[in-house]
Amino acid sequence: MWNRKASLAGMFWAVALIFSSFPTSAADQVVATVGDEAIYARELEGAIASSPFYTQFNTLGEDEQASLRGDMLHRLVSARLLAREARRLGLDKTSAFKRELENFRLGLLYRSYMDKLRESVSVPDEALAAMKQQYKGDADALEAAKAAYLSSQFRERKLAALRQMQIDSHLQFFESRIRPGIKSGTVLMQADGVRVTYGDIVDTGKWGKLPNPEWVSEQLQNRSELLLVARYAERAGAKVDEQLKRYGDEALPALALAKKTQEWIPNEQAKRNWYKDHPEIGRIPASYHVGQLVVASRAEAEALRARIVKGESLFTLAGGYSIDPAGRQQNGDMGWLPEGRGMPELQQVLDTLKDDELSGVIETRSGYHLLMVLERRIGRQKPFAEVRERVQQRMVNQQLPAYLGELEKRYPVSWNVMIPPAATQSAVAR
């Protein structure tokens, strides 16, 4: 099986060479293949550009950028492995997935129509002039007035467009049928080429009885509007195939992982058992607000301790004598120290000190310390209910590497070392 750590380390510098500084042709370079599917440099660039850390990306050093690119490429490969497995298992052929895709397609068409409708709204010159006169010198108020006007006009145009769609398509609602005993196939709305049944808006497997009729009516109105607008958007030539395919490709890995998760975590009791064996996941450690003074010799520490016992402030002395730069700058106030994070020798003493009690001299590799606990927060153990989702994620994370390794055997992965054109030309010249 492919050694992830070794492969990632080896490809970090490789993928660092395939970013936007390349000419257009570099975007078509293959950075990895999964089975017979290629992953291109442009896909990696797009993934990085859409990631949360992108705004800080250019501020990072070359090593950090290369590491993040390598990690992102690894994620793309993992997603491609899971997507291929989802297709092999036929998860893309299930009615639930097809329904999800159809709903997404309708949503895309709806948004396309509404975006165009919104773009058609503008503030007339006369109204804009009046606003400028009214809010002269107040740019924020002027912008708010313009936004309010556009929003109001958009709502009016939207309502007018919906009314016209309903008339043109001969829409009819049958809300009187929303009553106890209603069947999944009962038609609640019908128009030219469009209809909505009770089963389209209510999961009858989840709802054994009729939910609140007002809620059902609201769902009916929303679904009807979605279908009508999407139909008119299609007639107007809206194209969403590329976005729909991208959504499907992104959804398939989650389907494969969800199916596998059901095998790894068959029931709630499995999570509870794991939590029982790994209680540290729910542990909130105690923490201490610590004052500290560090000096280079025991004799100096003892002398300073005597001065503190006689009434001088540890914090004042720390500001003048501490050899710890941070501690000296902060006059010995070290802030909150979580249990188990500091040096073992210091932690052992912190556990025994009372609030505002001065410690004896403590020797560590950093020097000779005097400690004081100003206040403390008691640690606690979170109940299972509070960490349930974290437990599931941790259980999945434990199983995932081995599972991806199995998929790599089924769909072999190869990584391509990318060399920028300038480096290639330099090598040829030599």
C-alpha positions, 0 to 999 in steps of 0.5 A: 500500500502507498505510504502516505507520509512518505508520498506526501513529503515527496510531493510537497515540493512538486505541487508547489511548482504548479500554481498560478505563476505558470502559463495557461498550459500548466493548468492542463498538467496532470498532477495525479491520477486515480485509476484512469481519471486525471486530476489537473493543476487547475483543479488543485488551484481551484480547490486552494482558491475556495479553501478557508485559508486562501486569504492568508495563503500568500502570506505563508512561507514557501514550505508552508504553501507547499505543505498546504498544496500537498495536503489539498492534493491529497484531499482531492485524491481521497475524494476521487477514490471515494467517488469512484467507489460510490459509482462502483457501488451504484450509489449514484443510481439510487432514488435518494441521490437522483432526488437530491440532484433534481432538487439541486438542479431546480435550485440552480435554475431558480437562482438563475432566474431570480438573479436575472430578474434582480439584475433588471431592477435599477434606480431611475435617474429621477429617484436617484437624484432625489435620494442624493439630495435627501442624503447629501453628504451621507454616503452610507445612508444613500447606499442604504436607501438605494438598497431598500429601493432595489429590494422593494422593486425586486419583490414587486417584480418577483410577485408580478412574475409569479402571478403571470406564471401561474396564469400562463400555466393554468396553475391550480391548488387543491389545499382542501385535500390536506386532511387526515388520511391523505395519501402520498400520491395525492395531487396538491398542485397542478399546472401545465407540465408541472404537479406536486403531490403530498409525497413530494413535500412530506416524507411519509416514511418519517411522518406517520400522521399528517403534520400541521396542515399550515406547514404542509401548505407552506411547503406546497407553496414553496415547492410550487414556486420552485418548480414554476420558476425553474421551468421558466428559467429552462425555457429562457435558456438557463444552463446548469449542467456543468454546475450540476455535474460538479455538485454530483461529483462532490456529493458522491464521496460523502455517499461512499463515506456515509455507507462505510460509516454505517459499517464502522458505527452500526448503532449509537451503542458503538459510539458510547462504547468508544467514548467509554474507552476514550474518555479523554475526548470529553475531558476539559482540563483544569486550568490555572492563572499563573504568576511566575518568576524565573531566575538563573540560580537557586540562591537568587530564587531563594533571596527573591522568595524571601522578599516576596514573603516579606511583602514585595510583589512577585509581579514587580520582581518578575518584571525586573529579574525574570530571565524568561523574556515573555514573563519579564515583559508581562511582569510575571503574569503568565495567563491561563495554563491548562492542566498538563500543558506545562513542565511536569515539575511545575504541574506537580506543584500547581496541583498542590498550591492554594490560590495566592500561595507562593511556591518553594523554589522549583528547579527545571531545565529553564531555571529556578521558578517561583509560582503562584496560582491567582485563580483556577478553573475546575476541570470536568468531564463532558457527558456523551451527549455533548461530544457525540458528533466528535466521537463519531468523527474520531471513530471515522478518522481512525478507520479512514486511512486503512479504507483509503488504502484499500481503495488505492489497491482497487484504483491505483494512484500515481503522483506526477512531479511537475517542473515549471517551464523556467526550470526545464529551460534552465536545465536544458541550457546547462 
